[in-house]
Amino acid sequence: MENQMQGRRLFSRRLIQSEVDRCVFFFPFMYVSEFFEFQEGRFFFMDVIDSLGKVWTVLTKFHTHEVIGNYVSIDWPQFSNEKGLKPNDEITLIARSLQEGGNGGPQHEFKVLIKRKIRLFGQDIWGEVMV
């Protein structure tokens, strides 16, 4: 079986209630700056692959905020609903480089891993969401 963590881990962050309610995920642009050129207000589609190998196409947008700087939002209502995302779930984004893309440049794929904390026999245990 392929190692799920192969590639370069970009970041991990826990979801907050408002992100779950709005089916959106926010993160700083610096984590993907080597893959994308920042253009405020630009929308684009990004494919992410879940731990089961399913490819999800999500709507992504660049934003600028005077206090927090440049950031990215991923709008993923179908992914969020089918995975049953909850507040405090940990989202990890991993980038893997592929062979040359159709436009002559390197192509990348992004894996998304979801972990959820459960309490078992008085202990907190983090497990991967495999839905």
DSSP file with accessible surface (Angstrom, degrees, kcal/mol):
  #  RESIDUE AA STRUCTURE BP1 BP2  ACC     N-H-->O    O-->H-N    N-H-->O    O-->H-N    TCO  KAPPA ALPHA  PHI   PSI    X-CA   Y-CA   Z-CA
    1    1 A M              0   0  210      0, 0.0     2,-0.1     0, 0.0     3,-0.0   0.000 360.0 360.0 360.0 141.7    0.0    0.0    0.0
    2    2 A E        -     0   0   85      1,-0.1     2,-0.5     2,-0.1     3,-0.0  -0.363 360.0-108.5 -67.2 139.5    1.2    3.5   -0.8
    3    3 A N    >   -     0   0   94      1,-0.2     3,-1.7    -2,-0.1    -1,-0.1  -0.596  23.5-149.4 -69.4 118.4    2.5    5.6    2.1
    4    4 A Q  T 3  S+     0   0   34     -2,-0.5    -1,-0.2     1,-0.3   107,-0.1   0.730  93.8  54.8 -63.3 -23.1   -0.2    8.3    2.6
    5    5 A M  T 3  S+     0   0   82      4,-0.0    -1,-0.3    -3,-0.0     4,-0.1   0.353  75.7 124.6 -97.2   6.4    2.4   10.7    3.9
    6    6 A Q    <   +     0   0   96     -3,-1.7     2,-0.2     2,-0.1    -4,-0.0  -0.390  60.4  37.6 -60.6 148.1    4.7   10.5    0.8
    7    7 A G  S    S-     0   0   51      2,-0.1     2,-0.6    89,-0.1    89,-0.2  -0.611 109.4 -45.9 101.5-169.9    5.2   13.9   -0.6
    8    8 A R  E     -A   95   0A 110     87,-3.0    87,-2.7    -2,-0.2     2,-0.4  -0.887  49.4-132.9-109.2 119.3    5.7   17.2    1.2
    9    9 A R  E     -A   94   0A 136     -2,-0.6    85,-0.2    85,-0.2     3,-0.1  -0.541  19.5-172.1 -69.3 122.8    3.3   18.0    4.0
   10   10 A L  E     -     0   0A  12     83,-2.6     2,-0.3    -2,-0.4    -1,-0.2   0.918  55.5 -48.9 -83.7 -48.7    2.1   21.6    3.5
   11   11 A F  E     -A   93   0A  13     82,-1.3    82,-2.3     2,-0.0     2,-0.4  -0.969  39.2-136.1-175.1 165.0    0.3   22.0    6.8
   12   12 A S  E     +A   92   0A  33     -2,-0.3     2,-0.3    80,-0.2    80,-0.2  -0.991  27.1 165.0-132.3 142.2   -2.3   20.7    9.3
   13   13 A R  E     -A   91   0A  70     78,-2.2    78,-3.1    -2,-0.4     2,-0.3  -0.984  33.0-117.1-155.5 148.1   -5.0   22.7   11.0
   14   14 A R  E     -A   90   0A 106     -2,-0.3    76,-0.2    76,-0.2     2,-0.1  -0.678  33.3-115.7 -89.1 142.1   -8.1   21.9   12.9
   15   15 A L        -     0   0    6     74,-2.7    73,-2.8    -2,-0.3     2,-0.3  -0.449  24.5-145.6 -72.2 146.2  -11.5   23.1   11.6
   16   16 A I    >>  -     0   0   93     71,-0.2     4,-1.9    -2,-0.1     3,-0.6  -0.706  29.0-102.1-107.3 164.9  -13.5   25.6   13.5
   17   17 A Q  H 3> S+     0   0  101     -2,-0.3     4,-2.8     1,-0.2     5,-0.2   0.877 118.6  54.0 -55.4 -44.0  -17.3   25.7   13.8
   18   18 A S  H 3> S+     0   0   53      1,-0.2     4,-1.9     2,-0.2    -1,-0.2   0.863 107.7  51.0 -64.9 -32.9  -17.8   28.5   11.2
   19   19 A E  H <>>S+     0   0    4     -3,-0.6     5,-2.0     2,-0.2     4,-0.8   0.906 111.8  47.3 -68.8 -39.3  -15.8   26.6    8.6
   20   20 A V  H ><5S+     0   0   23     -4,-1.9     3,-0.7     2,-0.2    -2,-0.2   0.938 112.5  49.6 -65.6 -44.9  -17.9   23.5    9.1
   21   21 A D  H 3<5S+     0   0  107     -4,-2.8    -2,-0.2     1,-0.2    -1,-0.2   0.872 119.1  37.6 -61.2 -38.7  -21.1   25.5    9.0
   22   22 A R  H 3<5S-     0   0  154     -4,-1.9    -1,-0.2    -5,-0.2    -2,-0.2   0.428 104.1-127.1 -94.5  -1.7  -20.1   27.2    5.7
   23   23 A C  T <<5 +     0   0   19     -4,-0.8    53,-2.2    -3,-0.7     2,-0.3   0.910  69.4 122.2  54.4  46.2  -18.4   24.1    4.2
   24   24 A V  E   < -B   75   0A  11     -5,-2.0     2,-0.4    51,-0.2    -1,-0.2  -0.942  49.8-153.1-136.8 154.9  -15.2   26.2    3.6
   25   25 A F  E     -B   74   0A   3     49,-1.9    49,-2.5    -2,-0.3     2,-0.4  -0.999  10.7-160.5-133.4 128.8  -11.6   25.8    4.7
   26   26 A F  E     +B   73   0A  48     -2,-0.4    47,-0.2    47,-0.2    -7,-0.0  -0.878  17.1 159.3-112.0 143.1   -9.2   28.7    5.1
   27   27 A F  E     -B   72   0A   5     45,-2.0    45,-3.1    -2,-0.4     2,-0.0  -0.983  44.9 -85.5-156.2 156.1   -5.4   28.7    5.2
   28   28 A P  E >   -B   71   0A  48      0, 0.0     3,-1.4     0, 0.0    43,-0.3  -0.343  31.8-130.7 -64.2 141.4   -2.5   31.1    4.6
   29   29 A F  G >> S+     0   0   23     41,-1.7     3,-2.3     1,-0.3     4,-0.7   0.819  98.4  77.3 -60.7 -31.5   -1.3   31.5    1.0
   30   30 A M  G 34 S+     0   0  127     40,-0.4     3,-0.5     1,-0.3     4,-0.3   0.785  84.8  64.4 -55.4 -25.0    2.3   30.9    2.0
   31   31 A Y  G <4 S+     0   0   81     -3,-1.4    -1,-0.3     1,-0.2    -2,-0.2   0.746 116.7  25.5 -71.9 -22.1    1.7   27.2    2.2
   32   32 A V  T X> S+     0   0    2     -3,-2.3     3,-1.8    -4,-0.3     4,-1.5   0.243  86.3 112.8-122.5  13.0    0.9   26.9   -1.5
   33   33 A S  T 3< S+     0   0   62     -4,-0.7    -2,-0.1    -3,-0.5    -3,-0.1   0.787  74.7  57.7 -61.9 -27.6    2.9   29.9   -2.9
   34   34 A E  T 34 S+     0   0  127     -4,-0.3    -1,-0.3     1,-0.2     3,-0.1   0.679 112.9  40.8 -76.2 -12.9    5.3   27.6   -4.7
   35   35 A F  T <4 S+     0   0   34     -3,-1.8     2,-0.4     1,-0.2    -2,-0.2   0.685 118.7  35.9-103.7 -25.0    2.4   26.1   -6.7
   36   36 A F  S  < S-     0   0   41     -4,-1.5     2,-0.5    -7,-0.1    -1,-0.2  -0.977  70.4-127.6-134.9 146.6    0.2   29.1   -7.4
   37   37 A E        -     0   0  139     -2,-0.4     2,-0.3    -3,-0.1    -3,-0.1  -0.809  37.5-118.2 -91.2 128.4    0.7   32.7   -8.3
   38   38 A F        +     0   0   47     -2,-0.5     2,-0.3    -5,-0.1    -1,-0.0  -0.504  39.9 166.2 -71.9 128.5   -1.4   34.9   -6.0
   39   39 A Q    >   -     0   0   91     -2,-0.3     3,-2.5     3,-0.1    23,-0.4  -0.873  38.6-122.1-140.5 105.0   -4.0   37.0   -7.7
   40   40 A E  T 3  S+     0   0  133     -2,-0.3    23,-0.2     1,-0.3     3,-0.1  -0.159  94.8  11.8 -51.9 132.9   -6.5   38.6   -5.3
   41   41 A G  T 3  S+     0   0   34     21,-2.2    -1,-0.3     1,-0.3     2,-0.3   0.340  90.9 143.1  83.5  -6.4  -10.1   37.5   -6.1
   42   42 A R    <   -     0   0   83     -3,-2.5    20,-1.7    19,-0.0     2,-0.4  -0.487  35.4-156.6 -72.3 131.1   -9.0   34.8   -8.5
   43   43 A F  E     +C   61   0A 120     -2,-0.3     2,-0.3    18,-0.2    18,-0.2  -0.835  21.2 159.7-100.2 144.8  -11.1   31.7   -8.5
   44   44 A F  E     -C   60   0A  22     16,-2.4    16,-3.1    -2,-0.4     2,-0.4  -0.981  37.4-110.3-156.8 162.3   -9.8   28.4   -9.8
   45   45 A F  E     -C   59   0A 152     -2,-0.3     2,-0.4    14,-0.2    14,-0.2  -0.789  29.0-171.1 -96.3 140.9  -10.5   24.7   -9.4
   46   46 A M  E     -C   58   0A   8     12,-2.4    12,-2.9    -2,-0.4     2,-0.5  -0.996  16.1-137.9-131.9 134.0   -8.1   22.4   -7.5
   47   47 A D  E     -C   57   0A  84     -2,-0.4    63,-0.8    10,-0.2     2,-0.4  -0.810  21.4-175.4 -91.5 131.3   -8.2   18.6   -7.4
   48   48 A V  E     -Cd  56 110A   1      8,-2.8     8,-3.3    -2,-0.5     2,-0.5  -0.946  15.0-143.1-123.2 148.1   -7.6   17.0   -4.0
   49   49 A I  E     -Cd  55 111A  22     61,-2.4    63,-2.6    -2,-0.4     6,-0.2  -0.943  13.8-144.8-113.8 127.5   -7.4   13.3   -3.4
   50   50 A D    >   -     0   0    4      4,-2.4     3,-1.9    -2,-0.5    63,-0.1  -0.224  36.7 -91.5 -83.4 178.9   -8.8   11.8   -0.2
   51   51 A S  T 3  S+     0   0   12     61,-0.3    -1,-0.1     1,-0.3    62,-0.1   0.665 126.4  56.4 -68.1 -14.2   -7.4    8.8    1.7
   52   52 A L  T 3  S-     0   0  100     79,-0.2    -1,-0.3     2,-0.1    78,-0.0   0.412 120.1-107.4 -94.3  -0.9   -9.5    6.4   -0.3
   53   53 A G  S <  S+     0   0   48     -3,-1.9     2,-0.3     1,-0.3    -2,-0.1   0.482  70.6 144.2  90.6   3.8   -8.1    7.7   -3.6
   54   54 A K        -     0   0   95      1,-0.0    -4,-2.4    -5,-0.0     2,-0.5  -0.591  45.6-134.0 -79.1 135.0  -11.2    9.6   -4.7
   55   55 A V  E     -C   49   0A  80     -2,-0.3     2,-0.4    -6,-0.2    -6,-0.2  -0.773  20.5-168.7 -92.2 129.6  -10.5   12.8   -6.6
   56   56 A W  E     -C   48   0A  16     -8,-3.3    -8,-2.8    -2,-0.5     2,-0.6  -0.972  13.1-146.7-118.0 130.4  -12.6   15.8   -5.5
   57   57 A T  E     -C   47   0A  89     -2,-0.4     2,-0.3   -10,-0.2   -10,-0.2  -0.875  25.0-174.2 -97.7 121.2  -12.6   19.1   -7.5
   58   58 A V  E     -C   46   0A   4    -12,-2.9   -12,-2.4    -2,-0.6     2,-0.5  -0.864  26.9-117.0-119.4 149.8  -13.0   22.0   -5.2
   59   59 A L  E     -CE  45  75A  55     16,-1.6    16,-3.5    -2,-0.3     2,-0.3  -0.744  35.5-170.8 -86.0 127.0  -13.4   25.7   -5.8
   60   60 A T  E     -CE  44  74A   2    -16,-3.1   -16,-2.4    -2,-0.5     2,-0.3  -0.917   6.1-174.2-122.9 146.3  -10.5   27.8   -4.5
   61   61 A K  E     -CE  43  73A  56     12,-2.1    12,-2.4    -2,-0.3     2,-0.4  -0.999  20.2-131.5-143.2 143.8  -10.1   31.5   -4.2
   62   62 A F  E     - E   0  72A   1    -20,-1.7   -21,-2.2   -23,-0.4     2,-0.3  -0.758  29.3-178.4 -92.9 140.4   -7.4   33.9   -3.2
   63   63 A H  E     - E   0  71A  36      8,-2.8     8,-2.3    -2,-0.4     2,-0.4  -0.935  18.1-149.3-134.0 157.9   -8.1   36.7   -0.7
   64   64 A T  E     - E   0  70A  58     -2,-0.3     2,-0.4     6,-0.2     6,-0.2  -0.993  12.2-175.4-127.5 136.3   -6.3   39.6    1.0
   65   65 A H  E  >  - E   0  69A  82      4,-1.5     4,-2.3    -2,-0.4    -2,-0.0  -0.998  28.0-133.9-130.5 135.1   -7.0   40.9    4.5
   66   66 A E  T  4 S+     0   0  190     -2,-0.4    -1,-0.1     1,-0.2     4,-0.1   0.779 104.5  33.9 -62.4 -25.8   -5.3   43.9    5.9
   67   67 A V  T  4 S+     0   0  115      2,-0.1    -1,-0.2     1,-0.1    -2,-0.0   0.896 128.8  29.8 -94.7 -47.7   -4.5   42.2    9.2
   68   68 A I  T  4 S-     0   0  114      1,-0.3    -2,-0.2     3,-0.0     2,-0.2   0.585  96.7-144.8 -94.7  -9.2   -3.9   38.5    8.3
   69   69 A G  E  <  - E   0  65A  28     -4,-2.3    -4,-1.5   -41,-0.1     2,-0.3  -0.486  52.4  -1.8  87.2-152.1   -2.5   39.0    4.8
   70   70 A N  E    S+ E   0  64A  70     -6,-0.2   -41,-1.7    -2,-0.2   -40,-0.4  -0.575  70.4 164.0 -81.8 135.7   -3.0   36.7    1.9
   71   71 A Y  E     -BE  28  63A  49     -8,-2.3    -8,-2.8    -2,-0.3     2,-0.4  -0.929  28.3-129.7-147.2 168.6   -5.0   33.6    2.3
   72   72 A V  E     -BE  27  62A   1    -45,-3.1   -45,-2.0    -2,-0.3     2,-0.4  -0.937  12.2-157.0-121.6 142.3   -6.8   30.9    0.4
   73   73 A S  E     -BE  26  61A  12    -12,-2.4   -12,-2.1    -2,-0.4     2,-0.5  -0.962   2.7-157.6-118.8 140.1  -10.3   29.5    0.8
   74   74 A I  E     -BE  25  60A   2    -49,-2.5   -49,-1.9    -2,-0.4     2,-0.7  -0.983   6.0-156.4-114.5 119.8  -11.5   26.1   -0.4
   75   75 A D  E     +BE  24  59A  68    -16,-3.5   -16,-1.6    -2,-0.5   -51,-0.2  -0.880  27.8 156.3 -96.6 112.8  -15.2   25.8   -1.0
   76   76 A W     >  +     0   0    9    -53,-2.2     4,-2.9    -2,-0.7     5,-0.3  -0.403   6.3 154.0-139.6  62.7  -16.1   22.1   -0.6
   77   77 A P  H  > S+     0   0   61      0, 0.0     4,-2.5     0, 0.0     5,-0.2   0.908  79.7  46.0 -61.7 -42.9  -19.7   21.5    0.3
   78   78 A Q  H  > S+     0   0  118      2,-0.2     4,-2.7     1,-0.2     5,-0.3   0.946 116.1  45.9 -66.9 -44.9  -20.0   18.0   -1.3
   79   79 A F  H  > S+     0   0    3      1,-0.2     4,-2.3     2,-0.2     5,-0.2   0.952 114.4  48.4 -60.2 -48.4  -16.7   16.9    0.3
   80   80 A S  H  X>S+     0   0    5     -4,-2.9     5,-2.0     1,-0.2     4,-0.9   0.919 115.0  44.1 -60.1 -45.1  -17.6   18.3    3.7
   81   81 A N  H  <5S+     0   0  113     -4,-2.5     3,-0.3    -5,-0.3    -1,-0.2   0.920 114.9  46.8 -68.8 -44.2  -21.0   16.8    3.7
   82   82 A E  H  <5S+     0   0   92     -4,-2.7    -1,-0.2     1,-0.2    -2,-0.2   0.856 116.7  44.4 -68.8 -32.9  -20.0   13.3    2.4
   83   83 A K  H  <5S-     0   0    7     -4,-2.3    -1,-0.2    -5,-0.3    -2,-0.2   0.610 104.5-131.9 -84.3 -12.8  -17.0   13.2    4.9
   84   84 A G  T  <5 -     0   0   35     -4,-0.9    -3,-0.2    -3,-0.3    -4,-0.1   0.907  29.6-158.6  63.8  42.7  -19.2   14.5    7.7
   85   85 A L      < -     0   0   12     -5,-2.0    -1,-0.1    -6,-0.2   -62,-0.1  -0.232  11.1-170.4 -58.9 142.5  -16.6   17.1    8.8
   86   86 A K    >   -     0   0  115      1,-0.0     3,-2.0   -71,-0.0   -71,-0.3  -0.903  33.5 -81.5-131.1 157.5  -16.9   18.3   12.3
   87   87 A P  T 3  S+     0   0   50      0, 0.0   -71,-0.2     0, 0.0     3,-0.1  -0.298 116.9  26.8 -56.9 142.7  -15.4   21.1   14.4
   88   88 A N  T 3  S+     0   0   62    -73,-2.8    29,-0.2     1,-0.3     2,-0.1   0.340  83.8 139.6  82.1  -4.4  -11.9   20.1   15.7
   89   89 A D    <   -     0   0    4     -3,-2.0   -74,-2.7    27,-0.1     2,-0.6  -0.497  54.3-126.2 -62.8 140.5  -11.3   17.6   12.8
   90   90 A E  E     -AF  14 115A  43     25,-2.9    25,-2.3   -76,-0.2     2,-0.5  -0.827  21.6-160.6 -96.0 123.3   -7.7   18.0   11.7
   91   91 A I  E     -AF  13 114A   1    -78,-3.1   -78,-2.2    -2,-0.6     2,-0.4  -0.895   6.2-170.5-103.9 127.4   -7.2   18.6    8.0
   92   92 A T  E     -AF  12 113A   5     21,-2.5    21,-2.4    -2,-0.5     2,-0.5  -0.982   6.3-158.5-119.4 129.6   -3.7   17.9    6.6
   93   93 A L  E     -AF  11 112A   4    -82,-2.3   -83,-2.6    -2,-0.4   -82,-1.3  -0.931  10.3-173.0-109.7 128.9   -2.8   19.0    3.0
   94   94 A I  E     -AF   9 111A   1     17,-2.6    17,-3.0    -2,-0.5     2,-0.4  -0.979  10.0-150.9-124.3 132.7    0.1   17.1    1.3
   95   95 A A  E     -AF   8 110A   5    -87,-2.7   -87,-3.0    -2,-0.4     2,-0.4  -0.872  11.8-174.6-105.8 135.9    1.6   18.1   -2.1
   96   96 A R  E     - F   0 109A  50     13,-2.6    13,-2.5    -2,-0.4     2,-0.3  -0.998  19.9-133.7-127.4 134.2    3.2   15.5   -4.4
   97   97 A S  E     - F   0 108A  89     -2,-0.4    11,-0.2    11,-0.2     2,-0.2  -0.671  23.7-166.0 -84.4 139.7    5.0   16.4   -7.6
   98   98 A L  E     -     0   0A  65      9,-3.5     9,-0.4    -2,-0.3     3,-0.1  -0.512  33.2 -72.1-109.3-175.1    4.1   14.3  -10.6
   99   99 A Q  E    S-     0   0A 169      1,-0.2     8,-1.0    -2,-0.2    -1,-0.3  -0.066  81.7 -48.1 -67.4 178.5    5.8   13.9  -14.0
  100  100 A E  E     - F   0 106A 131      6,-0.2    -1,-0.2     1,-0.1     5,-0.1  -0.184  64.4-130.0 -52.2 135.7    5.7   16.7  -16.5
  101  101 A G    >   -     0   0    9      4,-4.2     3,-1.9    -3,-0.1    -1,-0.1  -0.252  29.0 -94.6 -81.5 175.3    2.2   18.1  -17.1
  102  102 A G  T 3  S+     0   0   86      1,-0.3    -1,-0.1     2,-0.1    -2,-0.1   0.774 124.3  56.6 -63.6 -24.4    0.5   18.7  -20.4
  103  103 A N  T 3  S-     0   0  146      2,-0.2    -1,-0.3     3,-0.0    -3,-0.0   0.328 122.0-103.7 -92.3   9.5    1.7   22.3  -20.5
  104  104 A G  S <  S+     0   0   49     -3,-1.9    -2,-0.1     1,-0.3     3,-0.1   0.220  90.5 101.6  93.0 -17.3    5.3   21.2  -20.2
  105  105 A G  S    S-     0   0   24      1,-0.1    -4,-4.2    -5,-0.1    -1,-0.3  -0.477  84.6 -80.6 -96.0 169.4    5.7   22.2  -16.5
  106  106 A P  E     - F   0 100A  82      0, 0.0     2,-0.3     0, 0.0    -6,-0.2  -0.377  44.5-142.4 -66.5 149.0    5.6   19.9  -13.5
  107  107 A Q  E     -     0   0A 100     -8,-1.0    -9,-3.5    -9,-0.4     2,-0.3  -0.867  12.5-157.0-113.5 150.2    2.2   18.9  -12.3
  108  108 A H  E     - F   0  97A  56     -2,-0.3     2,-0.4   -11,-0.2   -11,-0.2  -0.912   6.4-158.8-126.1 150.8    1.2   18.5   -8.7
  109  109 A E  E     - F   0  96A  39    -13,-2.5   -13,-2.6    -2,-0.3     2,-0.5  -0.950  12.7-144.6-124.6 151.9   -1.5   16.6   -6.8
  110  110 A F  E     -dF  48  95A   9    -63,-0.8   -61,-2.4    -2,-0.4     2,-0.4  -0.968   8.2-159.3-119.9 124.8   -2.8   17.5   -3.4
  111  111 A K  E     -dF  49  94A  11    -17,-3.0   -17,-2.6    -2,-0.5     2,-0.5  -0.816   5.3-155.8 -99.4 144.6   -3.8   14.8   -0.9
  112  112 A V  E     - F   0  93A   3    -63,-2.6     2,-0.4    -2,-0.4   -61,-0.3  -0.985   7.4-169.5-122.8 128.8   -6.1   15.7    2.0
  113  113 A L  E     - F   0  92A   6    -21,-2.4   -21,-2.5    -2,-0.5     2,-0.5  -0.944   5.4-157.8-115.4 141.8   -6.2   13.6    5.2
  114  114 A I  E     - F   0  91A   5     -2,-0.4    15,-3.0    15,-0.4     2,-0.4  -0.981   8.8-174.9-122.4 127.1   -8.8   14.0    7.9
  115  115 A K  E     -GF 128  90A  78    -25,-2.3   -25,-2.9    -2,-0.5     2,-0.4  -0.946   4.0-165.1-121.0 145.8   -8.3   13.0   11.5
  116  116 A R  E     -G  127   0A  54     11,-2.9    11,-2.4    -2,-0.4     2,-0.4  -0.986  17.5-128.7-131.5 139.7  -10.8   13.0   14.3
  117  117 A K  E     +G  126   0A  82     -2,-0.4     2,-0.3     9,-0.2     9,-0.2  -0.718  28.8 177.6 -88.8 131.9  -10.3   12.7   18.0
  118  118 A I  E     -G  125   0A  90      7,-2.9     7,-3.0    -2,-0.4     2,-0.6  -0.910  28.1-124.7-126.1 159.1  -12.4   10.2   19.9
  119  119 A R  E     +G  124   0A 166     -2,-0.3     2,-0.4     5,-0.2     5,-0.2  -0.921  32.2 174.9-106.1 122.3  -12.3    9.3   23.5
  120  120 A L  E >   -G  123   0A  76      3,-3.0     3,-1.8    -2,-0.6    -2,-0.0  -0.982  68.2 -17.8-134.0 119.4  -11.8    5.6   24.2
  121  121 A F  T 3  S-     0   0  192     -2,-0.4    -1,-0.1     1,-0.3     3,-0.1   0.882 128.7 -51.3  52.6  41.5  -11.3    4.1   27.6
  122  122 A G  T 3  S+     0   0   42      1,-0.2     2,-0.4    -3,-0.0    -1,-0.3   0.520 118.5 108.5  78.9   5.6  -10.6    7.5   29.1
  123  123 A Q  E <   -G  120   0A 130     -3,-1.8    -3,-3.0     2,-0.0     2,-0.5  -0.913  69.2-124.6-117.4 142.8   -7.9    8.3   26.5
  124  124 A D  E     -G  119   0A  81     -2,-0.4     2,-0.4    -5,-0.2    -5,-0.2  -0.739  33.2-176.0 -82.5 128.2   -8.0   10.7   23.5
  125  125 A I  E     -G  118   0A  72     -7,-3.0    -7,-2.9    -2,-0.5     2,-0.5  -0.990  17.4-146.1-129.3 132.1   -7.2    8.9   20.3
  126  126 A W  E     +G  117   0A  83     -2,-0.4     2,-0.3    -9,-0.2    -9,-0.2  -0.866  24.7 176.4 -98.1 126.6   -6.8   10.5   16.8
  127  127 A G  E     -G  116   0A  35    -11,-2.4   -11,-2.9    -2,-0.5     2,-0.3  -0.945  33.0-104.4-129.6 153.3   -8.0    8.3   13.9
  128  128 A E  E     -G  115   0A  71     -2,-0.3     2,-0.6   -13,-0.2   -13,-0.3  -0.545  30.8-125.1 -76.8 135.5   -8.2    8.9   10.2
  129  129 A V        -     0   0   12    -15,-3.0   -15,-0.4    -2,-0.3   -78,-0.2  -0.725  29.6-179.1 -79.5 119.4  -11.7    9.5    8.8
  130  130 A M              0   0   96     -2,-0.6    -1,-0.1   -79,-0.1    -2,-0.0  -0.125 360.0 360.0-116.7  38.2  -12.1    6.9    6.1
  131  131 A V              0   0   99    -48,-0.2   -79,-0.2     0, 0.0   -80,-0.1  -0.602 360.0 360.0 -86.1 360.0  -15.6    7.7    4.8
